[in-house]
Amino acid sequence: MLTAVVHGAPYRSVGASTLTFGAIGVLTAQAFVARWRGRPTRRHPWVVIVASLVLLLMLGTAPGADVLGHLFGLLAGAVLGLVAGLARPRPFAPAIEWALVVAAAALVVACWWAA
């Protein structure tokens, strides 16, 4: 949505790569929150932030790529990951996490089927 607002009308995009960068943003924020809360991690918090930016630069800036979409996907994912990471006091049980993975995959399949 942010990319469409910045580009203006008419704007069309499938958004699969933006979704991928959103997922990278969520994972980055989750790693940052885990470290901030004192959970043991092998890396410093800045390493995951730099790694996500390097992925954006390496994979998201090819000629003809939707660079703004990729950037906004990464930022939106990071914001959502921070909110989710700070909202829950401890990680979910593995069974709940797998149920959420299945639900998310089913939602993606349903959206593609509807489209």
RAQUIFEN-V452288 format. One line per field, one symbol per residue. psi: psi as a letter, one per 20 degrees, with the letter a starting at -180 (. if undefined). A space follows every 10 residues. Layout:
BEGIN
psi=???
END
This chain:
BEGIN
psi=ghghgghrqq ppqgjhhghg hghggghghg hgggghijqp qiqqhhghgg hhhggghghj kqpiqnghgg ghgggghggh hggghhhphr qqqhhgghhh ggggghgggh ghgh.
END
